[in-house]
Amino acid sequence: MKREKFWFLVKQLFVVAVLVILLRGFILIPIPVAGNSMNPVLQAGDTLIMEKISKIRRFDLIVFTRPDGTTLVKRVIGLPGEKVAVKDDQLYINDEVVAENFLADTKETDDSHIPLTSSFTLADLTGSETLGATNYFVMGDNRRLSKDSRAFGPIDASEILGKARMVYAPITHLKWLQ
């Protein structure tokens, strides 16, 4: 009887270990945050959980690797095939105004008279009117300091590692990301 309980426990531990390895290695992956380009949502030193299985949508926080090997976290602004522009601190997608509600608090508390996002068109930055079939336009929330698609161009879907879902460390920064 004790031998049966022992093997039952060993089997359970094996299953749990396999599940943890699969979740940690392929679905929920810890990523450290460096830099201030995503302030105030993410702080330098935060550690977030990234997942690889859901579809990328506008305003998702994504983790991607640049060709030089650096791993960055930015917000998706433009999706494949779209026209992206900012004029007078207002985002336009396909010539239609799109609200960036996640910037509302920053705009309200900012007493400088400098726009958070300088005006641009995708054509000014890349020479193309629209994003390619596998390209995404990304920007940091800390628009004045962020090096993003305005500096290095759109990112390709193949560069995307996954979506940032949750900050879990330090524990005082614990939160779900939207």
N, C-alpha and C positions, 0 to 999 in steps of 0.2 A: 504494500500500500504506500509506504513512504517513497519507494522507488518511482511509482507512478506519479505521485505528486511532484517529485523532483523533476522528472522529465516533462511534465506538464508546465512547470515553472520555466524550465529551460526553453521550451518551445515558445512560450509567451514572451520571454525576454528577447528571443531571436526575432520574432515578428515585430516587436516594438523597435528594436535596433534597426531593422531593415526599413521600417516606416520613417524613423527619424533621419536616416541617411538619405532616403529618397526625398523627403520634404526639404531637408537642409540643402541637398545638392542640386535639386532640380526645380523646386517650386518656391520655397521660402528661403531667400538667401540674404544674409546680413551684408550691408554695404555701409562703410564709413563715409561721412560727409566732410569734405574739405572746402574751405573758402566760404565767402559770404554772398555768393551770387543768388542764393535762394532765400535770403533774409526777407521777411521775418518768419516764413514758414519753416525753414530748416536753418539750423545754426552750425557753424564749424564745430566739429567734435560730436555731432549727433550720429547715431547709428540707426539705420533704417532697415526694414524688411522689404525685400523686393520679390515680386512674383513674376513668373514668365509665361503664364498661360492665358491671360485675358487680352482682348482686343484693345489696341491703342485708340483713344478718343481725344478730342480737343480738350485741352486744359489738364490732361493727366500729367502727373510727374513721372518722368521716365529716367532710367539709368541707361547710359550708353557709353561706348568706348570709341574714342577718336582714333584715327589712324596712327597717331604718335604714341598710343597706348594709355593715354589718360582716361580715367573714368569720370564722367560728369553726371550731375542730376540737373535736369531742366524741365520746364513746362512746355508741353506741346501746344503750339499756337496755330500752325497751319498743317493741314492734312494733304496727302497726295492729290495732285491735280488742282489745288486751290491757288487763288491769287491772294497774296498777303500784302497789306500796307498799314502804316500808321501815319495819321495826319492829325496834328494838333492834339497829341496824346490820346487819340482814339483809334482803336483797332478796327480795321476793315478786312473782311474776308469776302472775296468775290464782289467787291464794291459795296457790301452791306455792313452797317455798323454792328459790331459784336461787343457786348458788355464783358468786361474783365472784372467781375465782382470780387475776385480775390485780391485786387489792388485797391479796393475802395477805402479800407482803413488807412493804407499808406498815403493815398492821395489826400484824405481828410486831415491827417496829422502833419503833412509836409507843408511847412510855411514858406519854403523857398518858392520862387516864381519860375522855377526851371521845370520843364516837363519831365515826367518820369521816363517816358519813352520818346526819343527823338524821332522826328518824321522820317519815313523811308517808304520805298516801294520795293517789291521783290525784284522788279526789273532793274532798279538802281543798284541793288546789291549783287545780283547774279547775272543780269543780262537776259533773264527769262521772265516772261509774264506770269507763268504758273509753275508750281512745284511739279517735279517729275512723278512718275507713277509709283515710285517707292521712296519718295522723299518727304521728310517732315521738317517743318520750321519750328525751332525751339528757342525759348528765351528764359532767362532767369527772372525771378520776381523782383530782384534788386536791380532794376533796369539800368540805372546809371553806371553800375560797376560790373555788370555781368558780361562775360565774353561768351557769346552764344551764336546763333545762326546769322546774326547781323555781322559778326566778325569772321566766322569760319564757314558760312554757308549752310544750306540744308544738310540734314543728316540722312543717311540711307537706312532703310528698315533693317538691313543686315548688321548695322552698328548697334541697334537697340538690344540691350540685355533683358529689360523687363520694366515693370511698373513699380514705383515706390508706393508702398501701402501703409506703412506704420513706422513711427519713430519709437524705438523701445529703449534707447539709452542716450543720455543719462535718464534715469527713471523720472526725474523732474520734468523732462520734455516729452514723456509718454503721450502719444496721440495717434489717431487714425488720420491718414492723409486723404484729401479729396481733390 
